[in-house]
Amino acid sequence: MVLKKQMVDEDVLTLARRRFSRIFDEYDRVTVSFSGGKDSTVCLNLALEEAERRNLLPLDVIFWDEEALHPETIEYVDRVSRDPRTRFRWLCLPIQHRNACSRQQPFWYPWAPEDRPLWCRPLPPGAIDVLNGFTRKPVPELNGLLFPDRSIREAVIVGIRAAESLRRYRAVAHRTTDNWISQDPEAPWVSLVKPVYDWTTNDVWVAPHKLGWDYNRTYDILTKLGINAHEQRVCPPYGEEPLRSLWIYAQAWPELWERMCARVAGAETASRYSQSPLYNFKASGKASDMSYQQAISEELDKWPDPAIRMAIADRIRSDIELHYRKNPDTPIPDRAKDQLVAGGMSWEFLYMIAVRGDLKGRKDATSAEWARRKKLDGKKLDGKKPDGEAQKPGVDGE
């Protein structure tokens, strides 16, 4: 159940500082998971502020280097790593990442030793490229390896905000108390804390401006390219959503882009056609004389890996079963425009899952419809406040 929002009179900066104080009160060790992005920049600086106030510097910081990164991101991360107030772990390990550019290569592994000739850039000096017990898993499954001592109460600070997506909104909208704290399911002694979950995009940019913080200059380049502040992301480039922005690399960092095209299968094709029916963006790629149910079967057959094909089929089957459990008397409609009538499901949405895969489980029918309607209404996805503690906009209430 998603709880209703409640407005409070305090601004987001005051509330965040209170949460950071509580984090340092209650946990044995505090670590910032730093990506170089705007949200983790806010988390880093507020954590440094609280650690300095308590005379607990240097602050533990971890950075998962995803190899195919903007030069300005690397420059910014390097500045943070050299800050004497941080105890920095720069991790260059072959973690599992989604490659939505190609069904032939649905995952890729940055810094994989066997791919050394294809690396997008040299290994950074001092990077950690060997870790005992490491296996090629996604980052969220590796906290137990990074923090193996079960006797220590670990807090890992992550820059996740509810305004970024309905999925993240829901993650903090199920509890009125401590809705910004969750246990890592893979390592229960580790708590994932989201102290800036209620900040808007405006908030995360007002803060560095008013408080004089350093930031990633990649965002300046994205602004020059005309990318709206609400849509600017610093993230792995080949995923199901980021691939729509691959053209940016070709425009702004052509030398990096040349190496990125050789790094994973399908990157150049995705940069040209990611917003076309080929990837089921903006228009459906199914034949006009074919039903969505028929098209789903056809698309599933195109996945060459039987395990992945079965996983996607199971996902679609589960969505259908969930729909009929919730709406036993309502058939699934063909088109997304009728989703809300049917509780959020449509055959068009399920076809999209068959085409793209959604192997990270980030899409559901209601979130797709939510985003579509917001766009049609001319509203920003930002400005949403999570349940339990919705604050005034602006760092100081502006």
Buried (B, 14 or more C-beta within 10 A) or exposed (E): EEBEBEEBEEBBBBBBBEBBBBBBEEBEBBBBBBBBBBBBBBBBBBBBBBBEEEEBBBBBBBBBBBBBBBBBBBEBBBEBBEBEBBEBBBBBBBBBBBBBBBBEBBBBBBBBEEBEEBBBEEBBEEBBBEEEEBEEEEBEBBBBBBBEEEEEBBBBBBBBBBBBBBBBBBBBBEEEEEBBBBEBEEBEBBBBBBBBBBBBBBBBBBBBEEEEBEBBBBBEBBEEEEBEBBEBBBEBBBBBBBBBBBBBBBEBBEEBBBBBBEBBBBBBBBBEBBBEEBBBBEEBBBEEEEEBEEBBEEBBEEBEEEEBBEBBBEBBEEBBEBBBEEBEEEEBBBEBBBBBEBBBBBBBBBBBBBBBBBBBEBBBBBBBBBBEEBEEEEEBBBEBBBBBBBBBBBBEEE
